Amino acid sequence: MIELTRLNGKQFRLNALYIEIVESFPDTTITLGNGHKYLVKETEEEVCSLIAGFFRSVGITGTKLLEEMRDEE
């Protein structure tokens, strides 16, 4: 889980495994695989960094996955 902040300032935790898309519209929008969307205060880069940190912490990341995440930015 990664900790994020909604636009109203309320913090919440989101399971990073379900994140499919992270975009800026200019607000950072996170889209899950089920279509749910979350607007957060963190920048797109900060969210990607949190996701990569989560993957490292649970031991399911390799250099290829990190490279793909960077390529999507």
N, C-alpha and C positions, 0 to 999 in steps of 0.2 A: 504494500500500500504506500502511496505517496501522499503527502500533506499539501493541500492547495488552498487558495483563498478565493471565495466567490467575490463578485464585484461589490457586494454589500458589506464585505469585510469578514464574513463568517467563514471560519476554516472548516475543512472537511477532508476526509481521506478517500482516495479513489484507488481501486485495484488496477495497477498499471498493466496487468496482463490483458485487460479488456480494451485498452486504448488502441484505436485503429488509426486515427488521424489527429494531428496537432497543427492548427493553422492560426494565422493572425488576420483579423478582418477590420479594424485594427485590434480589437480585443482578442485575446487568446481564446480560441475555441477548441475544445477537446471533444472528439466524436468517438463513441465506443462502437464496438462491433454490432451491438443491437440497435444502433441508430440514436441513442440518447446523446444529447450534447450538453456540455458544461462550459460556461464562460468563466474565466479565472483572471485574477490580477497578474499572475506570474507571466513573464514573457515566454514566447515559444521556446527560446533557447534554455531558459530555466526549467521548463517542463521536461524537455528532452534530457537535460542533465539529471533531473530527478528520476526519470524513467531508467536511464542508464545505471544510475546508482542503485536503484531497486533491483534491476536485473543482476548486477554484480553481487549484491548482498545475498541473493538467493541462489547464486551459482548457476544461472541458466544463460549466461551470455558468453559470447566468444568475440573475437575480433571482427568476424564477418558481420554479425548483427550490429555491432557498434558502427561499422563502416556504412551499413545500409541506413542507419538512423541519421548519420551525418550527411549522406547523399540526399536524403529527403528534405533536409533543411535548405 
